[in-house]
Amino acid sequence: MSGNYTKLSCLLIITLTLLIILSGCKGSSKPDFQDSLQSKVSYEDESILLSTTTSTDDSGLLEYLNHEFTAATGIRVLVIAQGTGAALETGSRGDADVLLVHDHPAELELVEEGVFVNRYDLMYNDFIIVGPVFDPAGIGSVITAAEAFRLIADSNNIFVSRGDDSGTDRMEQRLWQRAGLEPTGEGWYLSVGQGMGDTLRVANETLGYTLSDRGTFAAISENLELVVLLEGDPYLFNQYGIMTINPDLHPHVKHDLALIYIDFLMSDQGQQLIRDYRVNGEALFFPGSGLE
């Protein structure tokens, strides 16, 4: 009996030890901003280059977050705002230190290939379809974005596309595929090759429809006559990821400083800042992953 008891005690000790080790490993998966920040004074003359999508910039979120980050660390954040496709290319060349983009499948593929490392689901919101309040295509009566796209095409009403290989543009192209349509070359389809803010302004001027991220639209909607006509389709979920460039491929990147930036945004403080950011009382982004 005593031998069995001794064996059981040993097993319990080993099990508890493994649980403690695994618990520690799990906890280390989330960055600790305070651990990464050594001394603000040592970073006062430092800067990092962030390649990101126009939606984070046009919405005003980046200016808000980067101001808080610089105040906490002394590190300045220089921003290249472009479409997600271009941002991923910029990062792949090693021409930035950190990326904040929103094309979840492409991001995961490039992480798998080793181009980027230290990727986290930073925040999320959703895409919406906006258009003139009188809604000539009648998309306000349907539930899915694919149905709305079919109605726009059938009615020959103007649709303004970003056409810039951004995360929004990539989502739009997937929606046309879901609708079973190829709009390129149609007279009602305008591809402008512009960021989200400018695309919304063109749609406003032409009384057309467009696909927008919610953040940019909310930030400038006071100056537009467009309204939200379709929202809530689960397919329109919009996850933003943040990651660093692999320093093994591009040793010149400021990897350590980029990690401090990611640690700050992923920390409780950074996530609360994202949660608190509002324009005209509306929350534009939600912290973390909306996929869990």
C-alpha positions in Angstrom: 0.0 0.0 0.0 2.8 2.4 1.0 4.6 1.6 -2.3 1.5 2.5 -4.3 1.0 5.6 -2.3 4.6 6.7 -3.0 4.1 6.1 -6.7 0.9 8.1 -6.6 2.6 10.9 -4.8 5.4 11.0 -7.4 2.9 11.1 -10.2 1.0 13.9 -8.6 4.3 15.9 -8.2 5.3 15.3 -11.8 1.8 16.3 -13.0 1.7 19.5 -10.9 5.2 20.4 -12.2 4.2 19.9 -15.8 1.1 22.1 -15.2 3.2 24.9 -13.8 5.6 24.7 -16.7 2.8 24.6 -19.3 1.0 27.5 -17.5 4.2 29.5 -17.7 4.5 28.8 -21.4 0.9 29.8 -22.0 1.3 33.1 -20.2 4.5 34.0 -22.2 2.4 33.9 -25.4 1.1 37.4 -24.6 3.7 40.2 -24.6 4.5 42.0 -21.4 5.1 45.7 -22.2 6.7 46.5 -18.9 9.2 43.6 -19.3 10.2 44.8 -22.8 10.6 48.4 -21.8 13.9 49.0 -20.0 14.4 52.7 -19.9 12.5 55.4 -21.7 15.7 57.6 -21.8 17.6 55.1 -23.8 15.0 55.2 -26.6 14.4 59.0 -26.9 16.4 59.3 -30.2 15.0 56.1 -31.7 12.3 55.6 -34.3 10.7 52.7 -36.2 9.0 52.5 -39.6 5.5 51.1 -39.6 4.0 49.9 -42.9 0.2 49.8 -42.6 -3.1 50.1 -44.3 -4.8 53.4 -45.0 -7.8 52.5 -42.8 -5.8 52.7 -39.6 -4.4 56.0 -40.7 -7.6 57.6 -42.2 -9.6 56.6 -39.1 -7.3 58.6 -36.8 -6.5 55.5 -34.7 -2.8 55.5 -35.5 -2.1 59.1 -34.5 -3.9 58.4 -31.2 -2.0 55.1 -30.5 1.4 56.3 -31.6 1.2 59.5 -29.5 0.6 57.3 -26.4 3.4 54.9 -27.4 5.9 57.7 -27.9 5.0 59.3 -24.6 5.6 56.0 -22.9 8.8 55.0 -24.6 10.3 58.0 -26.4 10.3 55.9 -29.7 8.8 57.8 -32.7 6.7 55.9 -35.2 7.1 56.8 -38.8 4.1 55.7 -40.9 3.8 54.4 -44.4 0.1 54.2 -45.1 -0.8 52.2 -48.2 -2.9 49.3 -49.3 -2.4 46.0 -47.4 -1.0 44.3 -50.5 1.6 47.1 -50.9 2.3 47.1 -47.2 3.0 43.4 -47.3 5.4 43.9 -50.2 7.1 46.7 -48.3 7.6 44.5 -45.3 8.7 41.5 -47.5 11.5 43.7 -48.9 12.7 44.7 -45.4 11.7 48.3 -46.1 9.8 48.6 -42.7 10.3 47.4 -39.2 6.7 46.4 -38.3 3.5 45.8 -40.2 -0.2 46.4 -39.2 -2.5 45.1 -42.0 -5.8 43.3 -42.6 -5.6 40.3 -44.9 -5.7 37.4 -42.5 -5.1 34.6 -45.1 -2.2 36.4 -46.7 -0.6 37.3 -43.4 -0.7 33.7 -42.1 0.7 32.4 -45.4 3.7 34.8 -45.2 4.3 33.9 -41.5 4.3 30.2 -42.5 6.9 31.0 -45.1 9.0 32.8 -42.5 8.8 36.2 -44.1 7.2 37.7 -41.0 7.4 36.7 -37.3 5.7 37.6 -34.0 2.3 38.0 -35.5 -0.7 38.8 -33.2 -4.4 39.4 -33.8 -4.4 43.1 -32.7 -7.9 44.2 -33.3 -11.0 43.8 -35.5 -14.0 45.5 -36.9 -16.1 44.9 -40.0 -16.7 45.9 -43.6 -19.9 47.7 -44.7 -21.5 48.6 -48.0 -22.4 52.2 -48.2 -24.3 54.2 -50.9 -26.8 57.0 -51.5 -29.7 57.2 -49.0 -32.3 56.6 -51.7 -30.6 53.2 -52.5 -31.4 52.9 -56.2 -30.2 49.3 -56.3 -32.3 48.3 -53.3 -29.5 46.6 -51.5 -31.0 47.5 -48.1 -33.6 44.7 -48.5 -31.0 41.8 -48.6 -28.9 40.1 -46.0 -25.6 39.1 -47.6 -23.0 41.2 -49.3 -22.9 38.9 -52.3 -26.7 39.5 -52.8 -26.1 43.2 -52.6 -23.3 43.0 -55.2 -25.7 41.2 -57.6 -28.3 43.9 -57.2 -25.8 46.6 -57.9 -24.6 44.9 -61.0 -28.2 44.1 -62.2 -29.2 47.7 -61.8 -26.1 49.1 -63.5 -25.6 51.6 -60.6 -22.1 53.0 -60.0 -19.8 51.0 -57.8 -16.5 52.6 -56.8 -13.7 50.1 -56.2 -10.5 51.0 -54.4 -8.5 49.0 -57.0 -5.3 49.3 -55.0 -4.8 45.7 -53.8 -5.6 46.7 -50.3 -7.2 44.5 -47.7 -10.5 46.1 -48.5 -9.9 45.7 -52.3 -9.1 42.0 -51.7 -12.2 41.5 -49.7 -14.2 43.2 -52.5 -12.8 40.9 -55.2 -13.7 37.8 -53.0 -17.2 39.2 -52.7 -17.6 39.5 -56.5 -16.4 35.9 -56.8 -19.0 34.8 -54.3 -21.6 36.7 -56.3 -20.5 34.9 -59.5 -19.6 38.1 -61.2 -16.7 39.8 -62.9 -17.3 43.5 -62.9 -14.0 44.7 -64.5 -14.6 46.6 -67.7 -18.3 47.3 -67.0 -19.3 50.9 -67.5 -20.8 51.2 -64.0 -17.7 49.8 -62.3 -15.1 52.5 -61.3 -11.7 51.4 -60.1 -9.9 54.4 -58.8 -6.7 53.1 -57.3 -7.1 55.2 -54.2 -7.1 54.8 -50.4 -10.4 54.4 -48.5 -11.0 58.0 -47.7 -10.6 59.1 -51.4 -12.7 56.2 -52.6 -15.5 57.2 -50.3 -15.4 60.7 -51.6 -15.6 59.5 -55.2 -18.6 57.4 -54.3 -20.2 60.4 -52.6 -19.6 62.6 -55.7 -21.0 60.0 -58.1 -23.9 58.8 -55.9 -22.3 55.4 -56.1 -21.9 52.4 -53.8 -18.6 51.1 -52.3 -17.3 48.6 -49.8 -15.6 50.3 -46.8 -14.1 49.4 -43.5 -16.3 50.8 -40.7 -13.5 52.8 -39.1 -12.7 55.0 -42.1 -16.3 55.6 -42.9 -17.2 56.6 -39.4 -14.3 58.9 -39.2 -15.3 61.0 -42.3 -19.1 60.3 -42.6 -20.0 63.8 -41.4 -18.6 65.1 -44.6 -20.4 62.5 -46.8 -24.0 62.0 -47.9 -23.5 58.2 -48.0 -25.2 55.9 -45.5 -24.6 52.4 -44.4 -26.9 50.1 -46.4 -25.6 46.7 -45.6 -23.9 45.4 -42.5 -23.8 42.3 -40.3 -22.9 39.7 -42.9 -20.5 37.4 -41.0 -18.4 37.2 -44.1 -17.6 40.9 -43.7 -15.6 40.3 -40.5 -12.3 42.3 -40.6 -9.3 41.1 -38.6 -6.2 43.3 -38.2 -2.8 41.6 -37.6 0.5 43.1 -36.4 3.9 41.5 -37.0 7.6 42.1 -37.4 9.8 41.4 -40.3 12.0 38.4 -39.9 15.4 39.7 -38.8 17.1 36.6 -40.1 16.1 37.6 -43.6 16.7 41.4 -43.0 19.2 41.9 -40.3 19.1 45.7 -40.6 15.5 46.0 -39.4 15.0 47.4 -35.9 13.5 44.2 -34.6 13.9 44.9 -30.9 12.2 48.3 -31.1 9.4 46.7 -33.3 8.8 44.2 -30.5 8.5 47.0 -28.0 5.8 48.5 -30.2 3.9 45.3 -30.5 4.2 44.6 -26.8 2.7 48.0 -26.1 -0.2 47.6 -28.4 -0.9 44.0 -27.2 -0.6 44.9 -23.5 -3.6 45.6 -21.3 -2.9 49.3 -21.7 -2.7 49.2 -25.5 -5.8 47.1 -25.8 -7.7 49.4 -23.6 -6.6 52.4 -25.8 -8.0 50.6 -28.8 -11.2 49.8 -27.0 -11.6 53.4 -25.8 -11.0 55.0 -29.2 -14.2 56.6 -30.6 -15.2 59.0 -33.3 -18.5 60.8 -32.8 -19.2 58.5 -29.9 -18.8 55.3 -32.1 -16.2 52.6 -31.4 -14.3 52.0 -34.6 -12.2 49.0 -33.5 -12.3 46.2 -31.0 -9.2 44.8 -29.3 -7.9 41.3 -29.9 -9.3 38.5 -32.0 -13.0 38.3 -32.9 -12.5 34.7 -34.1 -12.4 33.0 -30.7 
